[in-house]
Amino acid sequence: MSMSSARLIYRRKRGITRRLKAGWHRGDRLLCLDWTLLRLFPPLRATWALKGTQAVVPITGRNAKRVLFGAIDLQSARRVVLIRPRAGQADAQAFLRALRRRYRGAGWLWLLTDRASAHTAPQTQVLATRLRIRFVWLPRQAPELSAMDQLWRELKRLIAANRQAASIDALAADAAAWVLTLTPQQARRKAGMASKHFWLRKLLQNL
């Protein structure tokens, strides 16, 4: 990363922190939102094979896909996951409704996420306002700032890599279950939130 990019990310991080401090009210919740694509063809990671032989990963030839929308509460480590066929506007909006159902009694939901077109679409923005949801845009050049992105990386390494599931629906169900059954301590650690260098650590201590 260039020095100018690092400075830009630093300024944007400070801008996010200032916005949260200025607009925060008791009862609000801060979550990190991201989605990930699961394919029936498994991603290949480091694996073992007999010396001098090629590792073999059997596949069916049918590369179906599902999208997992996920959010992690940066204060409690509570997680919400929704399985969808794609990552379009209707799917993003369905996830916003699912989030509000899970946080029915909360104040505003602040969602740290990227500027995906499904998030920035006018219809999505109107729905978000109606549901008392505020988007907070993360810098494009810094996916490491997204706790949910870090959780997806662990998911793909442990659940989806090097072997093909019986079906895409089985894979999606196993992936969702893995995210949802982590203990809060496990989720914080795997999402990078437990690190003393987590970029929102000081802010969370004062919310």
C-alpha positions in Angstrom: 0.0 0.0 0.0 1.4 3.4 -1.0 1.9 6.2 1.6 -0.9 8.3 0.1 -3.4 5.4 0.2 -2.4 4.7 3.9 -3.0 8.4 4.7 -6.4 8.4 2.9 -7.5 5.2 4.8 -6.3 6.8 8.1 -8.4 9.9 7.4 -11.5 7.9 6.5 -11.1 5.8 9.7 -11.0 9.0 11.7 -14.0 10.3 9.8 -16.0 7.2 10.6 -15.1 7.4 14.3 -16.2 11.1 14.4 -19.5 10.3 12.7 -20.3 7.5 15.1 -19.4 9.6 18.2 -21.5 12.6 16.9 -24.6 10.6 16.0 -24.7 7.8 18.6 -27.6 7.5 20.9 -28.3 5.1 23.8 -29.9 1.9 22.4 -28.1 2.1 19.0 -26.2 -0.9 17.7 -23.0 -1.0 15.6 -22.7 -3.9 13.2 -20.3 -4.9 10.4 -22.1 -6.2 7.3 -20.7 -8.1 4.4 -21.7 -10.8 2.0 -19.8 -13.7 0.5 -20.2 -16.0 -2.5 -20.2 -19.7 -2.0 -19.6 -22.0 -5.0 -20.0 -25.8 -5.1 -16.5 -26.0 -6.7 -14.3 -25.8 -3.6 -11.5 -23.2 -3.3 -8.1 -24.9 -3.1 -6.0 -24.2 -0.1 -2.9 -25.8 1.3 -3.5 -29.5 1.6 -1.4 -32.7 1.8 -0.7 -35.4 -0.7 1.8 -38.2 -1.1 5.2 -37.0 -2.0 5.6 -36.8 -5.8 1.8 -36.9 -6.4 -0.8 -34.3 -7.2 -3.6 -33.6 -4.6 -6.9 -34.6 -6.1 -10.2 -32.9 -5.2 -13.2 -34.7 -6.7 -15.9 -32.4 -8.1 -19.3 -33.0 -9.8 -18.9 -30.5 -12.6 -21.9 -28.5 -11.5 -20.8 -25.2 -10.0 -23.9 -23.9 -8.3 -23.7 -20.9 -6.0 -25.3 -19.2 -3.0 -24.7 -15.9 -1.3 -24.4 -15.5 2.4 -25.3 -12.1 3.8 -23.9 -11.7 7.3 -23.5 -9.2 10.1 -21.6 -9.2 13.4 -22.5 -6.9 16.3 -19.2 -5.2 17.2 -20.3 -4.8 20.8 -21.9 -8.2 21.6 -20.4 -10.4 18.8 -24.0 -11.5 18.0 -24.3 -12.7 14.4 -27.1 -12.7 11.8 -26.8 -14.7 8.6 -29.2 -15.0 5.6 -28.8 -17.3 2.7 -29.9 -15.9 -0.7 -29.6 -17.0 -4.3 -27.7 -13.8 -5.4 -26.5 -10.4 -4.1 -28.9 -8.0 -5.8 -31.0 -5.2 -4.4 -33.8 -7.5 -3.4 -31.4 -9.7 -1.5 -29.7 -6.8 0.3 -33.1 -5.4 1.2 -34.3 -8.8 2.5 -31.2 -8.9 4.8 -32.0 -5.4 6.1 -35.5 -6.6 7.1 -34.0 -9.6 8.7 -31.6 -7.4 10.7 -34.4 -5.2 12.0 -36.5 -8.2 13.0 -33.5 -9.5 15.1 -33.1 -6.0 16.6 -36.7 -5.1 16.9 -36.3 -3.1 20.1 -33.0 -1.4 19.3 -32.4 2.2 18.3 -30.6 3.0 15.1 -28.6 0.2 13.5 -25.2 1.5 12.2 -23.9 -0.8 9.5 -20.2 -0.7 8.5 -20.1 -2.0 5.0 -18.9 -1.3 1.4 -20.4 0.7 -1.4 -21.9 -2.3 -3.3 -24.5 -1.2 -5.8 -27.1 -3.1 -3.9 -26.4 -1.0 -0.8 -26.2 2.4 -2.5 -29.4 1.8 -4.7 -32.0 4.5 -3.9 -34.6 1.9 -3.0 -32.2 0.3 -0.5 -31.5 3.7 1.0 -35.2 4.5 1.4 -35.8 1.2 3.0 -32.8 1.6 5.4 -34.2 5.0 6.6 -37.6 3.5 7.2 -36.0 0.7 9.2 -33.9 3.1 11.2 -30.7 1.8 9.6 -27.7 4.0 8.8 -24.9 2.9 6.4 -21.3 3.8 7.2 -19.1 3.3 4.2 -15.8 1.6 4.7 -12.8 2.5 2.5 -12.6 0.4 -0.7 -8.9 -0.2 -0.3 -9.1 -1.7 3.2 -11.1 -4.9 3.4 -9.2 -5.8 6.6 -11.3 -3.2 8.4 -14.4 -5.3 8.0 -14.8 -7.8 10.8 -17.3 -9.8 8.8 -14.9 -10.1 5.9 -12.4 -11.6 8.3 -15.0 -14.1 9.5 -15.8 -15.1 5.9 -12.1 -15.8 5.3 -12.0 -18.2 8.2 -15.3 -19.8 7.1 -13.9 -20.5 3.6 -10.7 -21.9 4.9 -12.3 -24.2 7.4 -15.6 -25.2 5.8 -15.5 -24.8 2.1 -11.9 -25.5 1.0 -10.4 -28.6 -0.6 -13.6 -30.7 -0.7 -17.0 -30.5 -2.5 -20.2 -30.6 -0.5 -23.0 -32.9 -1.4 -25.0 -29.9 -2.6 -24.8 -26.1 -2.7 -27.7 -26.0 -0.2 -25.9 -28.3 2.2 -22.8 -26.2 1.9 -24.7 -22.9 2.6 -26.5 -24.5 5.6 -23.2 -25.7 7.0 -21.5 -22.4 6.5 -24.4 -20.5 8.1 -24.3 -22.9 11.1 -20.6 -22.5 11.5 -20.9 -18.7 11.8 -23.9 -18.8 14.1 -22.6 -21.5 16.5 -19.3 -19.8 17.3 -19.2 -18.6 20.9 -18.9 -14.8 21.2 -15.2 -15.2 22.2 -14.5 -17.4 19.1 -16.3 -14.9 16.9 -14.4 -12.0 18.2 -11.1 -13.7 17.8 -11.7 -15.0 14.3 -13.1 -11.6 13.2 -10.1 -9.8 14.5 -12.1 -7.9 17.1 -10.2 -9.4 20.1 -7.0 -7.9 18.9 -5.6 -4.9 20.9 -5.0 -3.3 17.5 -8.6 -3.6 16.3 -9.3 -0.2 14.8 -12.6 0.5 16.6 -11.4 -0.9 20.0 -11.3 2.5 21.8 -14.6 3.7 20.3 -16.4 0.5 21.4 -15.1 1.0 25.0 -16.8 4.4 25.1 -20.2 3.7 23.4 
